[in-house]
């Protein structure tokens, strides 16, 4: 094999590996599951016309039972490797939703609700007039804790 062919094959292997790595981040990941509920998430790049483009963690929650469930949890959030709310007890980071029997709720880019978590701004800095680089934190981790379920009759 000539060196050109070897380099071309190496290039194709590298590109395919990068494509799978990028796809992994945006594929659905199971986070929590028990007999009653299932929580999964995926990263999603959201593009907007009148504001900066953002990446969110989009939650999907499934009620496996036939009964209505009121579900609550606390989000712990790390940005640039610093937990911004680990020491706080306020209800600001306590989330709550109600799921009907056998219902699946999925967050999206356009609904401000408890089913999405801000990850980062995705535009280049030069496209963001008035924004300082120091203020552009990105999520480096999150945790869903203290999951509480109450069945509604």
Secondary structure, 3 states (H helix, E strand, C coil): CCHHHHHHHHHHHHHHHHHHHHHHHHCCEEEEECCCEEEEEEEEEECCCCCCCEEEEEEEEEECCCCEEEEEEEEEEEECCEECCCCCCCHHHEEEEEECCCCEEECCCCCCCCCEEEEEECCCHHHCCCCCHHHCCCEEEEEEEEEEEEEEC
